[in-house]
Structures are given as structure tokens and as C-alpha cells.
Amino acid sequence: MDSNSQSANTTDTYSHRLADFVGTAIALLTLTLPLFVIAHYSSNDVVPNNQQSLTYQLQKPSE
């Protein structure tokens, strides 16, 4: 009975380590991936800044 509990304990430890690793990887992706996506799409090179100033010339009505 002792050997069965030791074998289950080894598998349980491996499962916990795997779960910790996967959880850490998911947490890091969740925290860093949005930052990279925002940085990529908020670049100034993506949208050219072709703003033209709108000026209107008002003429005085002739008298």
C-alpha cells in the first residue's frame, strides 16, 4: 500500500509542476501579448499624417 501512495504522489507532483508551468506561461502571455499588439498597431508609420489645414478666405461684400 505504501508503494501505491508513493507512485500516486510522484504523478501528482509532476501534474502540479506541469500545471504551474502552463499557468505561468498563460499569465505571461496574457500580460505581455496585449502590450505588443497595442505597440504594433499604434505605430505612427501605419497611418500617414496627411492633414491639410483648411483655410477659408472670406471676402467682404462689395458695396
C-alpha positions, 0 to 999 in steps of 0.5 A: 500500500505504501508503494501505491501512495508513493507512485500516486504522489510522484504523478501528482507532483509532476501534474502540479509542476506541469500545471504551474508551468502552463499557468505561468506561461498563460499569465505571461502571455496574457500580460505581455501579448496585449502590450505588443499588439497595442505597440504594433498597431499604434505605430505612427508609420501605419497611418500617414499624417496627411492633414491639410489645414483648411483655410477659408478666405472670406471676402467682404461684400462689395458695396 
